[in-house]
Amino acid sequence: MPQSSADNAAGPPLPGTRSAVLPARLENYRFSLGEQEVPYFFGYSCRTAMGELLAERFAGRGAVLMLIDGGVQRHARDLLGSLDRNVKVVPVTIDPNEQRKSLSLVGSLLERAVAEKIGRDAVVVAMGGGVVGNVAGMVAALLYRGLPLVHLPTTPVAAFDAVLSAKQAVNLTQGKNLCGTFLAPSLIACDLAWLSTVPPHMLATGIVEMAKNVLAVRPADADRLTGAVPLIDTDPELALRTFLDIGVKAKIPFIEADPKEKAAALIFEYGHTVGHAIEFASRGLISHGEAVGWGMLAAASIATRLCGLSPADERRHHELLAGFGLSRGRLSAVDRRAVTELLSKDNKRGYLKTDGETVAMVLLDALGSPVTADGRPLIGVPRALVESAIDELHTD
Ligand SMILES: NC(=O)c1ccc[n+]([C@@H]2O[C@H](COP(=O)([O-])OP(=O)(O)OC[C@H]3O[C@@H](n4cnc5c(N)ncnc54)[C@H](O)[C@@H]3O)[C@@H](O)[C@H]2O)c1
């Protein structure tokens, strides 16, 4: 496995290092994404420290184009209140709807930015979940051919997973994330207390992405993950810090070695082939994390037949994902034909030479051990096998 500075940057129970020049109560991970050094600052209920950090980082910038998730207005108001008045902020609220994660939204935001006199000396800030992060990433990449991007993630999926990536994408009418580019954030900062206002099902689905990391990359973290789940009610700060640490420790070594996520880092597509199809076909009913959970159960079932994954390891998938909000009722409401049609539009097409009857998937032959071909953790799976695994999800 690739080595990472993140492995040395933190250790349980309170991950991260504290820098003498930082405002109190913020810790940080540091990693690189290609040429870009990326600090990830975090704390819990740290509004003042966060305001000081951002004021320091935004100093000298002409303006801050702040794209704010409509679901976090209160957090945004608090944060903006703690920012230095000398920082010129242009706030724009976005309705973060997967259906609106599109080029037309990006286009309208670009027009708005220019109308608001945002110049080349501006910085684009995304405050919100993964949708706002991706849309802001596209805006930052395109406006004046590239402005710095800052992520302030407010959902578990965004904080523990999506921001740890240079991938920025929006959907086309024919499928998820089919149009995009790469832009590494210059800064990530998260007050983990922002995450405490997401509805329980969203927290659960964020944890599903961490279960993905455990199953596909770091099975040794299984006890830390399951041990942190009950802490959500009794010690949310420690629970959220643990989830973040699991996300960072799993992902950073891979994205440092493979910043465009085209080789070894494709491991984080585990569960995503079927997952993305379910998420897109559900038209907003099933969240990204929940869909990925279903996708991992399908992948495990296929791997027992195709790659020798043991029944015990398949059971481990079900055990780990139990209680994380996967609803068979919601799954049944999704058009199955739409799901199977979307399989052929998966954005991993082209990595493997596949005919229409084969689907490229990440599969495991044991926990933490992907099956690889040509340096990539991808394997062609007969379409009929994928379809039967999707059918099984409804009945298991
Ligand atoms: N590498 C990547 O770029 C990457 C990785 C993983 C996921 N993603 C993308 O992320 C998206 C999913 O992100 P998500 O799960 O964060 O969902 P989301 O962005 O759709 O947000 C879901 C809901 O949560 C609300 N919300 C956000 N923060 C909140 C808070 N603190 N309190 C209350 N409500 C809050 C939003 O308003 C929204 O209604 C997908 O589009 C997926 O493709 C991208």
The ligand as an SDF file (V2000), in Angstrom:
LIG
                    3D

 44 48  0  0  0  0  0  0  0  0999 V2000
  -14.6740   12.6260   -5.1220 N   0  0  0  0  0  0  0  0  0  0  0  0
  -15.8040   13.2930   -5.0840 C   0  0  0  0  0  0  0  0  0  0  0  0
  -15.8630   14.3600   -5.6270 O   0  0  0  0  0  0  0  0  0  0  0  0
  -17.0190   12.7280   -4.3780 C   0  0  0  0  0  0  0  0  0  0  0  0
  -16.9030   11.6690   -3.4600 C   0  0  0  0  0  0  0  0  0  0  0  0
  -18.0610   11.2260   -2.7860 C   0  0  0  0  0  0  0  0  0  0  0  0
  -19.2990   11.8230   -3.0670 C   0  0  0  0  0  0  0  0  0  0  0  0
  -19.3550   12.8240   -3.9960 N   0  0  0  0  0  0  0  0  0  0  0  0
  -20.6450   13.4460   -4.3360 C   0  0  0  0  0  0  0  0  0  0  0  0
  -21.2380   13.9510   -3.1610 O   0  0  0  0  0  0  0  0  0  0  0  0
  -22.6550   13.9960   -3.3460 C   0  0  0  0  0  0  0  0  0  0  0  0
  -23.3280   13.4990   -2.0940 C   0  0  0  0  0  0  0  0  0  0  0  0
  -22.9740   14.3660   -1.0500 O   0  0  0  0  0  0  0  0  0  0  0  0
  -23.7630   14.4040    0.3310 P   0  0  0  0  0  0  0  0  0  0  0  0
  -24.0110   13.0380    0.8080 O   0  0  0  0  0  0  0  0  0  0  0  0
  -23.0250   15.3430    1.1910 O   0  0  0  0  0  0  0  0  0  0  0  0
  -25.1970   14.9540   -0.0610 O   0  0  0  0  0  0  0  0  0  0  0  0
  -25.7330   16.3810   -0.5480 P   0  0  0  0  0  0  0  0  0  0  0  0
  -24.6450   17.2990   -0.8800 O   0  0  0  0  0  0  0  0  0  0  0  0
  -26.7430   16.0790   -1.5980 O   0  0  0  0  0  0  0  0  0  0  0  0
  -26.4860   16.9260    0.7430 O   0  0  0  0  0  0  0  0  0  0  0  0
  -27.6210   16.2220    1.2160 C   0  0  0  0  0  0  0  0  0  0  0  0
  -28.5390   17.1150    2.0310 C   0  0  0  0  0  0  0  0  0  0  0  0
  -27.9260   17.4990    3.2430 O   0  0  0  0  0  0  0  0  0  0  0  0
  -28.1830   18.8750    3.5120 C   0  0  0  0  0  0  0  0  0  0  0  0
  -27.1450   19.3100    4.4290 N   0  0  0  0  0  0  0  0  0  0  0  0
  -25.8420   19.5450    4.1680 C   0  0  0  0  0  0  0  0  0  0  0  0
  -25.1670   19.8090    5.3070 N   0  0  0  0  0  0  0  0  0  0  0  0
  -26.0830   19.7660    6.3090 C   0  0  0  0  0  0  0  0  0  0  0  0
  -26.0080   19.9620    7.7210 C   0  0  0  0  0  0  0  0  0  0  0  0
  -24.8460   20.1790    8.3320 N   0  0  0  0  0  0  0  0  0  0  0  0
  -27.1490   19.8730    8.4390 N   0  0  0  0  0  0  0  0  0  0  0  0
  -28.3430   19.5910    7.8330 C   0  0  0  0  0  0  0  0  0  0  0  0
  -28.4670   19.3710    6.5080 N   0  0  0  0  0  0  0  0  0  0  0  0
  -27.3390   19.4590    5.7550 C   0  0  0  0  0  0  0  0  0  0  0  0
  -28.1870   19.4840    2.1540 C   0  0  0  0  0  0  0  0  0  0  0  0
  -28.8630   20.7090    2.1580 O   0  0  0  0  0  0  0  0  0  0  0  0
  -28.9090   18.4220    1.3500 C   0  0  0  0  0  0  0  0  0  0  0  0
  -30.2960   18.5890    1.4510 O   0  0  0  0  0  0  0  0  0  0  0  0
  -22.9590   13.1660   -4.5700 C   0  0  0  0  0  0  0  0  0  0  0  0
  -23.2840   14.0210   -5.6400 O   0  0  0  0  0  0  0  0  0  0  0  0
  -21.6540   12.4450   -4.8590 C   0  0  0  0  0  0  0  0  0  0  0  0
  -21.4600   12.1940   -6.2310 O   0  0  0  0  0  0  0  0  0  0  0  0
  -18.2560   13.2950   -4.6240 C   0  0  0  0  0  0  0  0  0  0  0  0
  1  2  1  0
  2  3  2  0
  2  4  1  0
  4  5  1  0
  4 44  2  0
  5  6  2  0
  6  7  1  0
  7  8  2  0
  8  9  1  0
  8 44  1  0
  9 10  1  0
  9 42  1  0
 10 11  1  0
 11 12  1  0
 11 40  1  0
 12 13  1  0
 13 14  1  0
 14 15  2  0
 14 16  1  0
 14 17  1  0
 17 18  1  0
 18 19  2  0
 18 20  1  0
 18 21  1  0
 21 22  1  0
 22 23  1  0
 23 24  1  0
 23 38  1  0
 24 25  1  0
 25 26  1  0
 25 36  1  0
 26 27  1  0
 26 35  1  0
 27 28  2  0
 28 29  1  0
 29 30  1  0
 29 35  2  0
 30 31  1  0
 30 32  2  0
 32 33  1  0
 33 34  2  0
 34 35  1  0
 36 37  1  0
 36 38  1  0
 38 39  1  0
 40 41  1  0
 40 42  1  0
 42 43  1  0
M  CHG  2   8   1  16  -1
M  END
$$$$
